[in-house]
Amino acid sequence: MFPRLEPFTAYAFVFLRLMVGLVFIDSGYNDLKNPGARSTSVGLPRGLFVFLAVAELLGGIAVILGFLTQLASVGLILIMFGALQKKIFVWKTGFWGKDGLGWNYELIIVSMLLVILCTNGGRFVL
């Protein structure tokens, strides 16, 4: 029914890496703009929060470039596990959450990162 799409898989992985990377670059950058207020709002010490923000920023860049892709993916998955733990057990946010701010988003990102991890980001990596 559909034409063979396997030849485009490598490009799909690049797009996947780009989207995941942009999410983390934007998140890390926004967290670094006002780390004091943001760290207070999520209940983390400022130093740890800055470390996580820098890790998000650098991890996002690494995923996009395909540089140490698996290591970056593992690091970002661990950050997302922390976010999941906070939303599920501390804030008791539902799957969809109030105003769409549940933990479904984190699960989607973890799923995307698992694909990147298991494929090493595809063919076009550094």
Number of C-alpha atoms within 10 A of each C-alpha: 3 4 5 7 7 9 8 9 12 15 14 14 21 20 13 20 26 17 17 22 25 17 14 23 23 15 16 24 16 14 21 19 11 11 19 16 12 17 18 12 9 13 11 13 12 15 12 11 21 20 13 18 24 19 19 26 24 19 26 28 21 22 31 23 18 22 16 15 26 20 15 23 28 17 17 26 21 13 18 20 15 13 14 21 14 16 20 16 9 9 11 13 16 14 16 12 14 9 6 11 14 18 21 15 15 20 16 11 17 22 13 17 28 17 16 24 19 11 13 21 28 20 13 12 17 10
